[in-house]
Amino acid sequence: GKSSMSFSWGNILFHLVKSWQPETILEIGTCIGISSAYVDAALHANNKGELISLERCDALVPFINQNWKVLGVKHAQVRGGDITQLLNEIIDEGHVIDMVFDDEN
């Protein structure tokens, strides 16, 4: 299987976020953070919003953060671990999610 998003799907995601202008986006399944970079670019263009990305594999989190640093991602955070537990934390923190992007395998 593929591990990152194609340019055409990334472009569609960028334009969805740009036109919908969500304040908070939840991504489930970060992988290496490529789709997150498209979302971040749209958030930057909108001059508002944040991305919370959840990745089941904790070991990928440092790699994702490094990729984001190289790509200039500034409006995103990644959390690693059990998705159900992470979703409960987000709810407990009072986040209002405007858009969900389920990118898990």
N, CA, C and O atoms as a MOPAC input file, in Angstrom:
PM7 MOZYME 1SCF
protein

 N      0.82800 1    -1.19800 1     0.00000 1
 C      0.00000 1     0.00000 1     0.00000 1
 C      0.85700 1     1.23900 1     0.00000 1
 O      2.05700 1     1.18900 1     0.26700 1
 N      0.22300 1     2.35200 1    -0.30400 1
 C      0.92900 1     3.62400 1    -0.32800 1
 C      0.98900 1     4.20200 1     1.07800 1
 O      0.07500 1     4.02100 1     1.88200 1
 N      2.07600 1     4.89600 1     1.35400 1
 C      2.23700 1     5.44400 1     2.70100 1
 C      2.04800 1     6.94400 1     2.74700 1
 O      2.07800 1     7.52800 1     3.83000 1
 N      1.85200 1     7.59200 1     1.59600 1
 C      1.61100 1     9.02000 1     1.63400 1
 C      0.64200 1     9.41500 1     0.53600 1
 O      0.39800 1     8.65900 1    -0.40400 1
 N      0.10300 1    10.59300 1     0.67200 1
 C     -0.94000 1    11.08700 1    -0.20000 1
 C     -0.36500 1    11.57300 1    -1.52300 1
 O      0.70600 1    12.18000 1    -1.55800 1
 N     -1.08300 1    11.30300 1    -2.61100 1
 C     -0.67400 1    11.78900 1    -3.92800 1
 C     -0.92200 1    13.29100 1    -4.02100 1
 O     -1.69400 1    13.85300 1    -3.24400 1
 N     -0.26200 1    13.92800 1    -4.97600 1
 C     -0.43500 1    15.36400 1    -5.15900 1
 C     -1.89600 1    15.71300 1    -5.45000 1
 O     -2.42100 1    16.68000 1    -4.89800 1
 N     -2.56700 1    14.92000 1    -6.32800 1
 C     -3.93900 1    15.27500 1    -6.68100 1
 C     -4.88000 1    15.20700 1    -5.48400 1
 O     -5.72700 1    16.08400 1    -5.31700 1
 N     -4.74300 1    14.15900 1    -4.63500 1
 C     -5.57700 1    14.08600 1    -3.42900 1
 C     -5.19200 1    15.17700 1    -2.43000 1
 O     -6.05700 1    15.74400 1    -1.76300 1
 N     -3.91300 1    15.46500 1    -2.33000 1
 C     -3.46700 1    16.54300 1    -1.45000 1
 C     -4.03500 1    17.88100 1    -1.87700 1
 O     -4.42800 1    18.69600 1    -1.04300 1
 N     -4.07700 1    18.09900 1    -3.18000 1
 C     -4.62600 1    19.33700 1    -3.72500 1
 C     -6.12100 1    19.46000 1    -3.41400 1
 O     -6.60700 1    20.54200 1    -3.08400 1
 N     -6.84500 1    18.34100 1    -3.52300 1
 C     -8.27600 1    18.33700 1    -3.17300 1
 C     -8.44500 1    18.66000 1    -1.68700 1
 O     -9.28600 1    19.48000 1    -1.32100 1
 N     -7.65000 1    18.01900 1    -0.83800 1
 C     -7.71600 1    18.27000 1     0.60800 1
 C     -7.41500 1    19.73600 1     0.91600 1
 O     -8.10700 1    20.36800 1     1.71400 1
 N     -6.37700 1    20.26600 1     0.27600 1
 C     -6.02000 1    21.68100 1     0.46000 1
 C     -7.22500 1    22.56900 1     0.13900 1
 O     -7.57400 1    23.44600 1     0.92900 1
 N     -7.85800 1    22.34800 1    -1.00600 1
 C     -8.96800 1    23.20300 1    -1.43300 1
 C    -10.21600 1    23.03300 1    -0.56200 1
 O    -10.95900 1    23.99200 1    -0.35400 1
 N    -10.45000 1    21.81500 1    -0.05200 1
 C    -11.56500 1    21.62100 1     0.88900 1
 C    -11.35700 1    22.44800 1     2.15600 1
 O    -12.25800 1    23.15900 1     2.60400 1
 N    -10.16600 1    22.34600 1     2.72000 1
 C     -9.86500 1    23.09400 1     3.95300 1
 C     -9.90000 1    24.59600 1     3.68100 1
 O    -10.42100 1    25.36600 1     4.48900 1
 N     -9.35000 1    25.00800 1     2.55100 1
 C     -9.32100 1    26.43400 1     2.21600 1
 C    -10.73700 1    26.98500 1     2.06900 1
 O    -11.02100 1    28.08600 1     2.54100 1
 N    -11.63200 1    26.23000 1     1.41900 1
 C    -12.98500 1    26.74500 1     1.20100 1
 C    -13.88700 1    26.59900 1     2.43200 1
 O    -14.71100 1    27.47500 1     2.69100 1
 N    -13.74500 1    25.50100 1     3.19800 1
 C    -14.59800 1    25.30600 1     4.37900 1
 C    -14.15200 1    26.16400 1     5.55700 1
 O    -14.96800 1    26.50100 1     6.41500 1
 N    -12.87300 1    26.52000 1     5.61400 1
 C    -12.29500 1    27.34300 1     6.66900 1
 C    -12.59100 1    26.84000 1     8.09400 1
 O    -13.05700 1    27.61100 1     8.93300 1
 N    -12.32600 1    25.56300 1     8.37000 1
 C    -12.55100 1    25.04500 1     9.72500 1
 C    -11.55200 1    25.62600 1    10.72000 1
 O    -10.41800 1    25.95400 1    10.36900 1
 N    -11.99600 1    25.74400 1    11.95700 1
 C    -11.11000 1    26.22700 1    13.02700 1
 C    -10.21400 1    25.09800 1    13.53400 1
 O     -9.01600 1    25.29300 1    13.73600 1
 N    -10.80100 1    23.91900 1    13.73900 1
 C    -10.05100 1    22.78100 1    14.26600 1
 C    -10.34200 1    21.54500 1    13.41700 1
 O    -11.49300 1    21.15300 1    13.22600 1
 N     -9.26800 1    20.95000 1    12.91700 1
 C     -9.37000 1    19.74400 1    12.09900 1
 C     -8.72900 1    18.60300 1    12.86300 1
 O     -7.66300 1    18.75600 1    13.46000 1
 N     -9.39100 1    17.45900 1    12.83800 1
 C     -8.84500 1    16.25000 1    13.43600 1
 C     -8.49400 1    15.29200 1    12.30800 1
 O     -9.33800 1    14.94300 1    11.48200 1
 N     -7.23100 1    14.87300 1    12.28900 1
 C     -6.78700 1    13.85400 1    11.33600 1
 C     -6.50400 1    12.58900 1    12.11400 1
 O     -5.80100 1    12.61900 1    13.12500 1
 N     -7.04500 1    11.47900 1    11.65000 1
 C     -6.78300 1    10.18700 1    12.28400 1
 C     -5.91900 1     9.38400 1    11.32000 1
 O     -6.36700 1     8.99200 1    10.24300 1
 N     -4.68000 1     9.14800 1    11.72300 1
 C     -3.72800 1     8.43800 1    10.87900 1
 C     -2.77800 1     9.40300 1    10.19900 1
 O     -3.00900 1     9.80300 1     9.05800 1
 N     -1.71700 1     9.77900 1    10.88200 1
 C     -0.77700 1    10.77500 1    10.37300 1
 C      0.17800 1    10.18500 1     9.34300 1
 O      0.54800 1    10.84900 1     8.37500 1
 N      0.57300 1     8.93300 1     9.55900 1
 C      1.58800 1     8.25500 1     8.75500 1
 C      2.88200 1     9.07100 1     8.80900 1
 O      3.46600 1     9.19600 1     9.88500 1
 N      3.34800 1     9.63000 1     7.69300 1
 C      4.59000 1    10.42200 1     7.73000 1
 C      4.32400 1    11.92500 1     7.67500 1
 O      5.25900 1    12.72500 1     7.65200 1
 N      3.03300 1    12.31000 1     7.65300 1
 C      2.68100 1    13.71800 1     7.79100 1
 C      2.51600 1    14.48800 1     6.49300 1
 O      2.48300 1    15.71800 1     6.51900 1
 N      2.41000 1    13.80700 1     5.35700 1
 C      2.28500 1    14.51900 1     4.08100 1
 C      0.91200 1    15.17500 1     3.93500 1
 O      0.82600 1    16.35100 1     3.58300 1
 N     -0.16200 1    14.42900 1     4.20200 1
 C     -1.49200 1    15.03700 1     4.09200 1
 C     -1.63500 1    16.19700 1     5.07200 1
 O     -2.30800 1    17.18600 1     4.78200 1
 N     -0.99800 1    16.06800 1     6.23500 1
 C     -1.02200 1    17.15300 1     7.22300 1
 C     -0.39100 1    18.42100 1     6.66400 1
 O     -0.83000 1    19.52600 1     6.98400 1
 N      0.62800 1    18.27300 1     5.83600 1
 C      1.29100 1    19.43700 1     5.24600 1
 C      0.34700 1    20.17400 1     4.29000 1
 O      0.36200 1    21.40300 1     4.22800 1
 N     -0.47300 1    19.42700 1     3.54800 1
 C     -1.47800 1    20.06400 1     2.67900 1
 C     -2.51100 1    20.81900 1     3.52100 1
 O     -2.88300 1    21.94500 1     3.19100 1
 N     -2.97000 1    20.19600 1     4.60400 1
 C     -3.92300 1    20.84100 1     5.50600 1
 C     -3.30500 1    22.09700 1     6.10000 1
 O     -3.94800 1    23.14600 1     6.14400 1
 N     -2.05500 1    21.99700 1     6.56000 1
 C     -1.36100 1    23.13200 1     7.15600 1
 C     -1.24100 1    24.28700 1     6.16000 1
 O     -1.41200 1    25.44700 1     6.53300 1
 N     -0.95200 1    23.97800 1     4.91200 1
 C     -0.83700 1    25.02800 1     3.88500 1
 C     -2.16200 1    25.76500 1     3.72600 1
 O     -2.18100 1    26.98500 1     3.56200 1
 N     -3.26400 1    25.03200 1     3.77400 1
 C     -4.58200 1    25.66200 1     3.67200 1
 C     -4.88900 1    26.49700 1     4.91200 1
 O     -5.43400 1    27.59400 1     4.79600 1
 N     -4.54400 1    25.99000 1     6.09800 1
 C     -4.74300 1    26.75100 1     7.32700 1
 C     -3.93300 1    28.04000 1     7.28500 1
 O     -4.40000 1    29.09300 1     7.71900 1
 N     -2.71800 1    27.94800 1     6.75900 1
 C     -1.86800 1    29.13400 1     6.61300 1
 C     -2.51900 1    30.13200 1     5.64400 1
 O     -2.54900 1    31.33200 1     5.91600 1
 N     -3.03500 1    29.63600 1     4.52300 1
 C     -3.70500 1    30.50800 1     3.54600 1
 C     -4.94500 1    31.16400 1     4.14800 1
 O     -5.26100 1    32.31400 1     3.84100 1
 N     -5.65200 1    30.41300 1     5.01900 1
 C     -6.84500 1    30.94900 1     5.68800 1
 C     -6.49100 1    31.89200 1     6.83300 1
 O     -7.33600 1    32.63800 1     7.32700 1
 N     -5.22800 1    31.84600 1     7.24300 1
 C     -4.75600 1    32.65200 1     8.37400 1
 C     -5.51100 1    32.33000 1     9.66700 1
 O     -5.70700 1    33.19600 1    10.52000 1
 N     -5.93200 1    31.06500 1     9.79500 1
 C     -6.60300 1    30.61600 1    11.02400 1
 C     -6.69500 1    29.10500 1    11.02700 1
 O     -6.58000 1    28.45800 1     9.98600 1
 N     -6.90100 1    28.56200 1    12.19100 1
 C     -7.16400 1    27.14100 1    12.33300 1
 C     -5.98300 1    26.34000 1    12.84000 1
 O     -4.84400 1    26.80600 1    12.84800 1
 N     -6.28600 1    25.11700 1    13.26700 1
 C     -5.26700 1    24.19700 1    13.76300 1
 C     -5.62800 1    22.78600 1    13.36100 1
 O     -6.79400 1    22.46100 1    13.13800 1
 N     -4.60700 1    21.95600 1    13.27400 1
 C     -4.76200 1    20.53900 1    12.97300 1
 C     -4.25400 1    19.73100 1    14.16100 1
 O     -3.14300 1    19.94400 1    14.64800 1
 N     -5.08100 1    18.80800 1    14.61300 1
 C     -4.66100 1    17.82900 1    15.61200 1
 C     -4.64100 1    16.48900 1    14.89400 1
 O     -5.67600 1    16.00900 1    14.43100 1
 N     -3.47300 1    15.89300 1    14.80400 1
 C     -3.31700 1    14.64900 1    14.06900 1
 C     -2.96800 1    13.51900 1    15.02800 1
 O     -2.10200 1    13.66700 1    15.89200 1
 N     -3.64800 1    12.39600 1    14.86700 1
 C     -3.45700 1    11.25100 1    15.75400 1
 C     -2.81500 1    10.10800 1    14.99100 1
 O     -3.27500 1     9.72300 1    13.91600 1
 N     -1.74400 1     9.57100 1    15.56100 1
 C     -1.02400 1     8.46000 1    14.93200 1
 C     -0.90600 1     7.31200 1    15.92600 1
 O     -0.36600 1     7.47500 1    17.02100 1
 N     -1.41600 1     6.15400 1    15.53300 1
 C     -1.40400 1     4.96900 1    16.40200 1
 C      0.01600 1     4.53400 1    16.77200 1
 O      0.25100 1     4.05600 1    17.88200 1
 N      0.95100 1     4.69900 1    15.85400 1
 C      2.32900 1     4.24500 1    16.06200 1
 C      3.17700 1     5.35700 1    16.69900 1
 O      3.63400 1     6.27600 1    16.02000 1
 N      3.37200 1     5.24800 1    18.02100 1
 C      4.17000 1     6.24200 1    18.76500 1
 C      5.54800 1     6.48300 1    18.15700 1
 O      6.05600 1     7.60400 1    18.17200 1
 N      6.14600 1     5.42100 1    17.62500 1
 C      7.51300 1     5.51400 1    17.10400 1
 C      7.61200 1     6.47000 1    15.91800 1
 O      8.70200 1     6.95800 1    15.62100 1
 N      6.50100 1     6.75000 1    15.23200 1
 C      6.52400 1     7.66200 1    14.08700 1
 C      6.51800 1     9.13600 1    14.48400 1
 O      6.88400 1     9.98900 1    13.67500 1
 N      6.11000 1     9.45100 1    15.71500 1
 C      5.92900 1    10.84900 1    16.12800 1
 C      7.18600 1    11.71000 1    15.92800 1
 O      7.07200 1    12.79800 1    15.36500 1
 N      8.38800 1    11.27200 1    16.36500 1
 C      9.57400 1    12.11200 1    16.12400 1
 C      9.85500 1    12.30600 1    14.62900 1
 O     10.27400 1    13.38500 1    14.20800 1
 N      9.62400 1    11.26300 1    13.83500 1
 C      9.82300 1    11.33300 1    12.38800 1
 C      8.83700 1    12.32300 1    11.76300 1
 O      9.21000 1    13.11300 1    10.89600 1
 N      7.58100 1    12.27400 1    12.20500 1
 C      6.55000 1    13.21200 1    11.72500 1
 C      6.95000 1    14.64100 1    12.06200 1
 O      6.90400 1    15.52100 1    11.20300 1
 N      7.33900 1    14.87100 1    13.30400 1
 C      7.74000 1    16.22500 1    13.70800 1
 C      8.92500 1    16.72800 1    12.89200 1
 O      8.98600 1    17.90900 1    12.54800 1
 N      9.86600 1    15.83900 1    12.58200 1
 C     11.01500 1    16.22200 1    11.75700 1
 C     10.55600 1    16.55900 1    10.33200 1
 O     10.99400 1    17.55600 1     9.75900 1
 N      9.68300 1    15.73500 1     9.76700 1
 C      9.14700 1    16.02800 1     8.43300 1
 C      8.44400 1    17.37600 1     8.41400 1
 O      8.63300 1    18.17200 1     7.49400 1
 N      7.63200 1    17.62500 1     9.43300 1
 C      6.90300 1    18.88700 1     9.50700 1
 C      7.84900 1    20.06800 1     9.62300 1
 O      7.60300 1    21.12600 1     9.04400 1
 N      8.92900 1    19.88900 1    10.36900 1
 C      9.91100 1    20.96600 1    10.49600 1
 C     10.51100 1    21.29100 1     9.12700 1
 O     10.62600 1    22.45900 1     8.75500 1
 N     10.89200 1    20.25300 1     8.38200 1
 C     11.46500 1    20.43100 1     7.04300 1
 C     10.44700 1    21.07300 1     6.09500 1
 O     10.80600 1    21.91900 1     5.27600 1
 N      9.17400 1    20.66800 1     6.21000 1
 C      8.11800 1    21.17400 1     5.32700 1
 C      7.54900 1    22.51800 1     5.77900 1
 O      6.75300 1    23.12800 1     5.06500 1
 N      7.95400 1    22.98100 1     6.96500 1
 C      7.47500 1    24.26600 1     7.46100 1
 C      6.07300 1    24.23800 1     8.03700 1
 O      5.39700 1    25.26600 1     8.07000 1
 N      5.63000 1    23.07800 1     8.48900 1
 C      4.29700 1    22.94600 1     9.08300 1
 C      4.27800 1    23.66000 1    10.42700 1
 O      5.11000 1    23.39000 1    11.29300 1
 N      3.31500 1    24.58000 1    10.59900 1
 C      3.29100 1    25.39400 1    11.81400 1
 C      1.96000 1    25.34500 1    12.56900 1
 O      1.88900 1    25.78000 1    13.71900 1
 N      0.91400 1    24.82700 1    11.94100 1
 C     -0.42000 1    24.87700 1    12.54900 1
 C     -0.91100 1    23.49500 1    12.95400 1
 O     -2.11700 1    23.26000 1    13.01900 1
 N      0.02100 1    22.57300 1    13.22800 1
 C     -0.36200 1    21.18900 1    13.50400 1
 C      0.36000 1    20.64700 1    14.72100 1
 O      1.46400 1    21.07200 1    15.06200 1
 N     -0.29700 1    19.69900 1    15.36200 1
 C      0.32400 1    18.92700 1    16.43900 1
 C     -0.00700 1    17.46600 1    16.19900 1
 O     -1.08800 1    17.13100 1    15.71300 1
 N      0.92400 1    16.61000 1    16.54100 1
 C      0.69200 1    15.17300 1    16.40800 1
 C      0.72500 1    14.54900 1    17.79100 1
 O      1.52500 1    14.92200 1    18.64800 1
 N     -0.16400 1    13.59200 1    17.98200 1
 C     -0.21000 1    12.83100 1    19.22200 1
 C     -0.16500 1    11.35800 1    18.85700 1
 O     -0.88800 1    10.90400 1    17.97000 1
 N      0.68000 1    10.62400 1    19.54000 1
 C      0.81100 1     9.19900 1    19.26100 1
 C      0.22400 1     8.34100 1    20.35100 1
 O      0.26500 1     8.69900 1    21.52800 1
 N     -0.32800 1     7.19300 1    19.95500 1
 C     -0.83900 1     6.24200 1    20.93100 1
 C     -2.17700 1     5.66600 1    20.52000 1
 O     -2.56700 1     5.72800 1    19.35400 1
 N     -2.87400 1     5.10500 1    21.49300 1
 C     -4.17800 1     4.49300 1    21.27100 1
 C     -5.18300 1     5.56000 1    20.82800 1
 O     -5.39100 1     6.54600 1    21.53500 1
 N     -5.80600 1     5.36700 1    19.66100 1
 C     -6.68000 1     6.38000 1    19.07100 1
 C     -7.87700 1     6.68400 1    19.98100 1
 O     -8.23200 1     7.85000 1    20.15500 1
 N     -8.49700 1     5.66300 1    20.55600 1
 C     -9.64500 1     5.88900 1    21.43400 1
 C     -9.25400 1     6.74200 1    22.63700 1
 O     -9.97800 1     7.66600 1    23.00900 1
 N     -8.11800 1     6.43400 1    23.23900 1
 C     -7.63900 1     7.21400 1    24.38600 1
 C     -7.34700 1     8.65400 1    23.96500 1
 O     -7.69900 1     9.59400 1    24.67800 1
 N     -6.71000 1     8.82500 1    22.81600 1
 C     -6.40000 1    10.16900 1    22.32800 1
 C     -7.66600 1    10.96400 1    22.03200 1
 O     -7.73400 1    12.15500 1    22.33600 1
 N     -8.67100 1    10.31500 1    21.44100 1
 C     -9.94500 1    10.99500 1    21.17700 1
 C    -10.60100 1    11.43400 1    22.48000 1
 O    -11.14400 1    12.53600 1    22.56400 1
 N    -10.55100 1    10.57600 1    23.49800 1
 C    -11.10400 1    10.94100 1    24.80600 1
 C    -10.37700 1    12.14700 1    25.39500 1
 O    -11.00800 1    13.02400 1    25.98600 1
 N     -9.04700 1    12.19500 1    25.23700 1
 C     -8.27500 1    13.34600 1    25.72800 1
 C     -8.70900 1    14.62900 1    25.02700 1
 O     -8.87600 1    15.66700 1    25.66700 1
 N     -8.88800 1    14.55400 1    23.72200 1
 C     -9.28900 1    15.73900 1    22.94800 1
 C    -10.65800 1    16.24100 1    23.39200 1
 O    -10.87700 1    17.44600 1    23.52200 1
 N    -11.58200 1    15.30000 1    23.62500 1
 C    -12.90600 1    15.66700 1    24.12300 1
 C    -12.78500 1    16.30700 1    25.50400 1
 O    -13.38600 1    17.34800 1    25.76800 1
 N    -11.99700 1    15.67400 1    26.39000 1
 C    -11.81400 1    16.19300 1    27.75100 1
 C    -11.19000 1    17.58500 1    27.75100 1
 O    -11.47700 1    18.39200 1    28.63500 1
 N    -10.33900 1    17.87000 1    26.76700 1
 C     -9.69900 1    19.18700 1    26.66300 1
 C    -10.65500 1    20.25100 1    26.12200 1
 O    -10.32900 1    21.43800 1    26.11900 1
 N    -11.82500 1    19.82900 1    25.66800 1
 C    -12.84100 1    20.78100 1    25.22100 1
 C    -12.69900 1    21.24900 1    23.77600 1
 O    -13.30300 1    22.25100 1    23.39000 1
 N    -11.91100 1    20.53800 1    22.97400 1
 C    -11.77000 1    20.92700 1    21.56600 1
 C    -13.10100 1    20.74900 1    20.83400 1
 O    -13.79900 1    19.75500 1    21.03000 1
 N    -13.43700 1    21.70700 1    20.00400 1
 C    -14.58700 1    21.59400 1    19.11400 1
 C    -14.02000 1    21.29700 1    17.72900 1
 O    -13.29700 1    22.11200 1    17.15700 1
 N    -14.35300 1    20.13200 1    17.20200 1
 C    -13.80000 1    19.68100 1    15.92700 1
 C    -14.76300 1    20.07300 1    14.80400 1
 O    -15.94000 1    19.71200 1    14.83000 1
 N    -14.25000 1    20.81400 1    13.82100 1
 C    -15.05800 1    21.26700 1    12.69100 1
 C    -14.95200 1    20.33500 1    11.48700 1
 O    -15.84500 1    20.30800 1    10.64000 1
 N    -13.86800 1    19.57600 1    11.41200 1
 C    -13.64200 1    18.71100 1    10.26000 1
 C    -12.82100 1    17.51400 1    10.72200 1
 O    -11.87700 1    17.66500 1    11.49800 1
 N    -13.18100 1    16.32500 1    10.24600 1
 C    -12.42400 1    15.11700 1    10.54700 1
 C    -11.95700 1    14.50300 1     9.23800 1
 O    -12.72800 1    14.34300 1     8.29200 1
 N    -10.66200 1    14.16200 1     9.20900 1
 C    -10.07300 1    13.50700 1     8.05400 1
 C     -9.54300 1    12.17300 1     8.54600 1
 O     -8.52800 1    12.12100 1     9.23900 1
 N    -10.23600 1    11.08200 1     8.18500 1
 C     -9.83100 1     9.74800 1     8.62000 1
 C     -8.92100 1     9.15400 1     7.55500 1
 O     -9.37200 1     8.74800 1     6.48400 1
 N     -7.62900 1     9.11300 1     7.87200 1
 C     -6.60300 1     8.68800 1     6.92100 1
 C     -5.91800 1     7.40300 1     7.38300 1
 O     -4.78900 1     7.11300 1     6.98900 1
 N     -6.62000 1     6.63300 1     8.23000 1
 C     -6.03700 1     5.37000 1     8.70400 1
 C     -6.18500 1     4.29400 1     7.65500 1
 O     -7.06200 1     4.36300 1     6.79400 1
 N     -5.32000 1     3.29900 1     7.73400 1
 C     -5.45600 1     2.13800 1     6.84200 1
 C     -6.61200 1     1.27300 1     7.29100 1
 O     -6.89200 1     0.24700 1     6.67100 1

